[in-house]
């Protein structure tokens, strides 16, 4: 897999969108407060991200796989905390 400018753009885009989850994950872990988070939104989001990860694997796209695999883990953490703390 050659890393070219298109791959670099994809990796940068994936980094930005993936990092956008971190403040919510950190806040939720610290405060243990999840009442204002939508369970349905995170279920649909996690499902979509999981499907994007599969898609990335099928087309062998490192940026799609990496960004979505990490985003899926972060969304899953929020879902677990939502279930745990209600």
C-alpha positions in Angstrom: 0.0 0.0 0.0 1.7 3.2 -1.2 1.4 6.3 1.1 0.8 9.2 -1.2 -0.8 12.6 -0.8 -4.4 11.2 -1.1 -3.6 8.7 1.7 -2.1 11.5 3.8 -5.2 13.7 3.3 -7.3 10.7 4.4 -5.2 10.1 7.4 -5.4 13.7 8.5 -9.2 13.8 7.9 -9.6 10.6 9.9 -7.4 12.0 12.7 -9.5 15.1 13.0 -12.8 13.3 13.1 -11.6 10.6 15.4 -10.1 13.1 17.8 -13.4 14.9 18.0 -14.7 12.0 20.1 -12.0 12.4 22.8 -13.4 15.4 24.7 -16.8 13.5 25.1 -15.1 10.3 26.2 -12.8 12.1 28.7 -15.7 14.2 30.1 -17.9 11.1 30.5 -15.2 9.1 32.2 -14.4 12.0 34.6 -18.0 13.0 35.5 -19.8 9.6 35.1 -22.7 11.7 33.8 -24.5 10.3 30.7 -28.1 11.4 31.1 -27.9 14.0 28.3 -26.3 11.5 25.9 -28.6 9.8 23.4 -28.4 6.1 23.5 -30.0 5.7 20.1 -27.7 8.2 18.5 -24.6 6.4 19.8 -26.1 3.0 18.8 -26.7 4.2 15.2 -23.3 6.0 15.1 -21.4 2.9 16.4 -23.2 0.7 13.8 -22.3 3.1 11.0 -18.7 3.4 12.1 -18.4 -0.4 12.3 -19.8 -0.7 8.8 -17.3 1.9 7.6 -14.5 -0.1 9.1 -15.7 -3.2 7.2 -15.9 -1.1 4.0 -12.4 0.2 4.6 -11.1 -3.3 4.9 -12.9 -4.5 1.8 -11.4 -1.6 -0.3 -8.1 -1.9 1.6 -8.0 1.8 2.6 -5.8 2.4 5.6 -7.3 5.9 6.4 -10.9 4.5 6.4 -9.9 1.4 8.5 -7.8 3.3 11.0 -10.1 6.2 11.6 -13.2 4.2 11.9 -11.7 1.4 14.0 -10.5 3.9 16.6 -13.8 5.9 16.4 -15.7 2.7 16.9 -13.8 1.9 20.1 -14.4 5.5 21.4 -18.1 5.3 20.5 -18.3 1.9 22.2 -16.7 3.3 25.4 -19.4 6.0 25.5 -22.1 3.4 24.9 -20.7 1.2 27.8 -20.6 4.2 30.1 -24.2 5.2 29.1 -25.3 1.7 30.0 -23.3 1.7 33.2 -24.3 5.2 34.4 -27.6 5.6 32.7 
